[in-house]
Amino acid sequence: MRKMMNVKVALMFGLAIAGLTLICGEKQVEARPNFKKIWAETYPNSKMLIDKKCGICHPGKTKKEKSAYGQAVGKGLSKRKETDKDKIVKALKDAEKMPSPTEGKTFGDYIEKDELPPVGDVKE
């Protein structure tokens, strides 16, 4: 009887630790982990992703803030949390052709020169 009680206590203790680990574990989740990977595959010679990471599209402190380039890419996506690689690549390529906030320059001009696109609103 006593041995059975020790097994139950050990089992309950183990489950409690496992539960706490799951609850208190690190909760850093990237909403769109494929975006950085697909961006790197689409522009393999760019060093910008290494330096700026998500800052290419999100220049502020939160992911809710989007640069003009981020807005342009977002317009090419059919849904908010797109995961289809082909649709993301198409949105990136379409955004390249769009005019940037700088007169006479497209986002593709900045990407080609490996420069961060300017912050501002996307032009219609």
Secondary structure, 3 states (H helix, E strand, C coil): CHHHHHHHHHHHHHHHHHHHHHHHCCCCCCCCHHHHHHHHHHCCCCCHHHHHHHHHCCCCCCCCCCCHHHHHHHHCCCCCCCCCHHHHHHHHHHHHHCECCCCCCEHHHHHHCCCCCCCCCCCC
